[in-house]
Amino acid sequence: MKKIETNGMVGSDGVLSVQLPSEVTPGEHKVVLNVDEAPSPGKGHPPPDREEFWQALTIDALAAQQGVRAIGSPDEIIGQGSDLWEQDKEFEEFLAGIHERRRESATGT
């Protein structure tokens, strides 16, 4: 058994959310909890007026909240951003940089 001390967020629906260290293997675990009687203000605990952040929203409700809309057709976005680079070489260098960072991240170098 491993003791882990961390902060968690209990929503109004009684669901507990916690961030566990990466060394905890994925899967089902037996968990023993000690819960303080009163919520502790601090890191990871939003003020009570921010509880709506933790509520699950449908995609439509989230889009409405953020003021975005679904595109009707891919034709609406084709060609968008084509003026970001003056020359193709700049775009190719941008892509090469992304690929290099991904390789470094994957190999840990």
C-alpha positions, -999 to 999 in steps of 0.1 A, spaced: 0 0 0 13 35 -9 3 66 10 -4 96 -12 -14 130 2 -30 153 -23 -59 178 -27 -91 168 -43 -122 185 -55 -156 172 -46 -184 185 -68 -220 190 -58 -227 156 -74 -204 140 -49 -178 131 -75 -142 134 -62 -115 145 -87 -78 142 -79 -45 143 -97 -23 113 -89 14 110 -94 25 94 -127 40 64 -109 4 52 -100 -4 26 -126 -37 29 -145 -64 5 -135 -87 -2 -106 -73 5 -71 -86 2 -36 -87 37 -22 -89 47 15 -100 83 21 -96 107 50 -118 137 43 -115 170 62 -149 182 75 -146 216 58 -131 223 24 -96 237 26 -91 269 6 -59 265 -13 -43 252 -44 -67 232 -65 -98 245 -48 -116 272 -67 -137 296 -47 -174 286 -42 -186 310 -70 -164 290 -95 -181 256 -88 -198 259 -122 -163 252 -138 -166 216 -125 -200 210 -139 -203 187 -170 -216 205 -200 -229 192 -233 -209 202 -264 -237 225 -275 -239 242 -241 -201 246 -240 -200 261 -275 -228 285 -266 -209 295 -234 -178 302 -254 -196 320 -283 -184 296 -310 -203 278 -337 -198 246 -356 -187 250 -392 -213 241 -418 -188 228 -443 -150 223 -445 -150 248 -474 -155 275 -447 -120 269 -433 -100 258 -464 -75 285 -472 -78 302 -438 -44 314 -425 -29 311 -460 -14 346 -455 4 337 -422 37 330 -441 51 351 -469 69 321 -484 65 284 -484 100 280 -469 88 298 -437 59 273 -434 82 243 -440 106 256 -413 76 259 -389 65 223 -396 101 211 -392 103 228 -358 71 211 -347 84 176 -359 117 182 -341 101 191 -308 79 160 -311 109 138 -317 127 153 -287 97 148 -265 92 112 -276 129 103 -271 133 124 -239 163 143 -254 
